[in-house]
């Protein structure tokens, strides 16, 4: 099995050293490089071709949010996991909107951080439906709400009716099995709809689907 190629980005050398030591015991993960600032990420990714980037948000020259936005705009971009000290932080939400596959807290248990990299490399966002709802409810958006809602509704209008129904249920934090039970369809059909929603709207993962449904005002209480 080919090892997961990981790039670590953090301005604190002690954090980088700790993460390097942590991943040293994972035979299926290879640390291909390190970066001390977001300004180094583009060149490192072009040279090293990582599968996953573990990205600190707060760095002095170019922060992790800006680096994530630039990175996820690239064709064939690696997945990004945001490293943060806060659950509900405006920059975390913006990073998720930009296409980050999830986030982990810096005080997360080592084994969970390692498993997060494995999950993201396999295409699974590192953000549970419950945490998605909590994050959306606690953090305000980063641009005017009315403009954001209008843009979101325009994008949602591109979906077929059944796709919109699935998107709303994803936004409510339901798993594929729960969506299937709610909408009376099979789990494989739900997965197909989720894949089509992402392809049609140019989204990276179900976290972005949830955020879009929230922005469009389609969830209960909006």
FENBELCOR-V795368 format. One record per residue. SS is DSSP state (hx for helix, st for strand, lp for the rest). PHI is phi in degrees with one decimal (999 if undefined). OMEGA is omega in whole degrees, 0 to 359 (999 if undefined). Layout:
ss=<SS | SS>
phi=<PHI | PHI>
omega=<OMEGA | OMEGA>
This chain:
ss=<lp | lp | lp | st | st | st | st | st | st | lp | lp | lp | hx | hx | hx | hx | hx | hx | hx | hx | hx | hx | hx | lp | lp | lp | lp | lp | st | st | st | st | st | st | st | lp | lp | hx | hx | hx | hx | hx | hx | hx | hx | hx | hx | hx | lp | lp | lp | st | st | st | st | st | lp | lp | lp | lp | lp | lp | lp | hx | hx | hx | hx | hx | hx | hx | hx | hx | lp | lp | lp | lp | lp | lp | st | st | st | st | st | st | lp | lp | lp | lp | lp | hx | hx | hx | hx | hx | hx | hx | hx | hx | lp | lp | lp | st | st | st | st | lp | lp | lp | lp | hx | hx | hx | hx | hx | hx | hx | hx | hx | hx | hx | hx | lp | lp | lp | lp | st | lp | lp | hx | hx | hx | hx | hx | hx | hx | hx | hx | hx | lp | lp | lp | lp | lp | lp | hx | hx | hx | hx | hx | hx | hx | hx | hx | hx | hx | hx | lp | lp | lp | lp | hx | hx | hx | hx | hx | hx | hx | hx | hx | hx | hx | lp | lp | lp | lp | hx | hx | hx | hx | hx | hx | hx | hx | lp | lp | lp | hx | hx | hx | hx | hx | hx | hx | hx | hx | hx | hx | hx | hx | hx | hx | lp | lp | lp | lp | hx | hx | hx | hx | hx | hx | hx | hx | hx | hx | lp | lp | lp | lp | lp | lp | lp>
phi=<999 | -72.6 | -69.3 | -72.8 | -89.7 | -119.6 | -111.2 | -102.4 | -124.5 | -161.1 | -79.1 | -93.9 | -62.3 | -69.0 | -64.4 | -61.1 | -64.6 | -64.7 | -67.0 | -60.5 | -62.3 | -60.3 | -79.7 | -61.4 | -86.2 | -94.4 | -68.1 | -93.9 | -126.9 | -116.6 | -79.5 | -92.4 | 179.5 | -133.7 | -138.6 | -97.9 | -158.6 | -61.2 | -66.8 | -91.7 | -64.8 | -57.2 | -66.2 | -66.0 | -65.4 | -62.7 | -85.4 | -103.4 | 51.7 | -71.5 | -85.2 | -136.8 | -116.1 | -95.4 | -114.8 | -70.2 | -83.2 | -103.1 | -135.7 | -70.5 | -90.0 | -127.4 | -72.7 | -65.4 | -63.9 | -62.4 | -65.1 | -66.3 | -59.8 | -68.7 | -67.2 | -71.7 | -81.5 | -75.8 | -71.9 | 67.9 | -65.6 | -71.1 | -72.5 | -124.2 | -112.8 | -85.6 | -97.8 | -147.7 | -105.4 | -127.5 | -68.0 | -111.7 | -122.0 | -57.6 | -67.0 | -62.0 | -62.0 | -64.3 | -64.8 | -67.1 | -62.3 | -77.1 | 117.7 | -61.4 | -81.8 | 153.2 | -145.2 | -131.5 | -77.6 | -67.0 | -96.1 | -66.1 | -57.4 | -50.8 | -61.0 | -72.0 | -65.2 | -61.4 | -66.3 | -61.3 | -63.6 | -62.1 | -64.7 | -65.6 | -62.6 | -87.8 | 94.4 | -106.6 | -61.2 | -94.2 | -165.1 | -71.1 | -54.3 | -63.9 | -65.1 | -57.8 | -63.2 | -63.2 | -64.2 | -61.2 | -74.4 | -90.8 | -112.8 | -76.9 | -71.3 | -106.3 | -144.6 | -53.9 | -60.9 | -66.2 | -64.0 | -64.0 | -65.0 | -63.0 | -64.3 | -65.0 | -67.6 | -63.0 | -69.5 | -63.5 | -66.8 | -74.8 | -87.0 | -69.4 | -56.9 | -67.1 | -65.6 | -63.5 | -61.1 | -64.5 | -59.4 | -63.8 | -66.4 | -61.5 | -64.0 | -80.4 | 87.9 | -86.4 | -73.6 | -58.1 | -64.6 | -69.1 | -62.9 | -59.3 | -67.7 | -69.4 | -100.9 | 57.3 | -139.4 | -80.2 | -61.5 | -58.6 | -66.7 | -61.1 | -60.2 | -64.3 | -62.6 | -60.9 | -62.6 | -67.5 | -60.9 | -63.9 | -66.9 | -66.9 | -101.1 | 68.8 | -98.4 | -95.0 | -161.3 | -72.1 | -62.4 | -67.2 | -61.1 | -61.2 | -64.2 | -66.7 | -62.9 | -64.1 | -60.4 | -76.4 | 74.7 | -98.0 | -97.0 | -57.2 | 92.0 | -83.3>
omega=<180 | 181 | 175 | 182 | 187 | 173 | 180 | 181 | 179 | 183 | 181 | 182 | 178 | 177 | 179 | 180 | 179 | 179 | 178 | 178 | 182 | 183 | 181 | 181 | 181 | 184 | 182 | 179 | 179 | 175 | 185 | 180 | 178 | 174 | 183 | 181 | 180 | 180 | 181 | 190 | 185 | 181 | 180 | 180 | 180 | 183 | 190 | 179 | 178 | 174 | 183 | 174 | 175 | 196 | 172 | 181 | 187 | 178 | 193 | 186 | 175 | 185 | 183 | 177 | 180 | 179 | 179 | 179 | 180 | 183 | 184 | 177 | 180 | 174 | 180 | 183 | 174 | 175 | 181 | 170 | 182 | 174 | 183 | 177 | 184 | 175 | 188 | 183 | 183 | 180 | 177 | 180 | 179 | 178 | 177 | 176 | 182 | 176 | 175 | 185 | 179 | 179 | 174 | 176 | 182 | 179 | 177 | 179 | 182 | 181 | 180 | 177 | 178 | 181 | 178 | 179 | 179 | 182 | 181 | 178 | 179 | 177 | 180 | 179 | 178 | 180 | 182 | 177 | 180 | 180 | 177 | 180 | 181 | 181 | 180 | 185 | 186 | 188 | 178 | 179 | 184 | 173 | 186 | 187 | 183 | 178 | 180 | 180 | 180 | 179 | 181 | 181 | 176 | 180 | 180 | 180 | 178 | 183 | 171 | 185 | 182 | 178 | 178 | 178 | 178 | 180 | 179 | 180 | 174 | 178 | 178 | 175 | 182 | 176 | 178 | 180 | 179 | 177 | 180 | 180 | 182 | 185 | 177 | 175 | 181 | 178 | 177 | 178 | 177 | 180 | 179 | 178 | 180 | 179 | 180 | 178 | 181 | 180 | 183 | 185 | 179 | 180 | 184 | 187 | 184 | 174 | 179 | 175 | 180 | 180 | 181 | 178 | 177 | 182 | 181 | 179 | 185 | 183 | 179 | 178 | 180 | 999>
